[in-house]
């Protein structure tokens, strides 16, 4: 697929991830429309920031996923790593139990996960009606995660494409 993208790693990676990203974006958008349009749950803050946060959340997780797969060069191991890192996401997200009351390690783990930033942004923009500037650091954290993961993945695409021993390795 690198060759199909004209040898451009960024284009190859974007092409590989575009369809599933768009499907997840559609599903997330339908959820937001369902909750806040159909069911009438209020958005007391900025709906555009909430929607942008959803896009940034997906971008962050897709970039991190690509980076883990390309760093390990082993899909099975990468999915195990991803599961280990993200399985406690809801527990450490700070919704059912406040982040401030968690032990330091749990709180740090929670803040390393993009879901925590998005959940906090969602709460601030829907329930609390916070001004957008209040949620901006959460949005920046999501974008920063997406950029960092994307840079790592992009740097490794070309190398992995020239290592046939890693192709399709489970």
Secondary structure, 3 states (H helix, E strand, C coil): CCCCCCCCHHHHHHHHHHHHHHHHHHHHHHHHHHHHHHCCCCCCCCHHHHHHHHHHHHHHHHHHHHHHHHHHCCHHHHHHHHHHHHCCCCCCCCCCCCHHHCCHHHHHHHHHCHHHHHHHHHHHHHHHCCCHHHHHHHHHHHHHHHHHHHHHHHHHHHHHHCCHHHCCCC
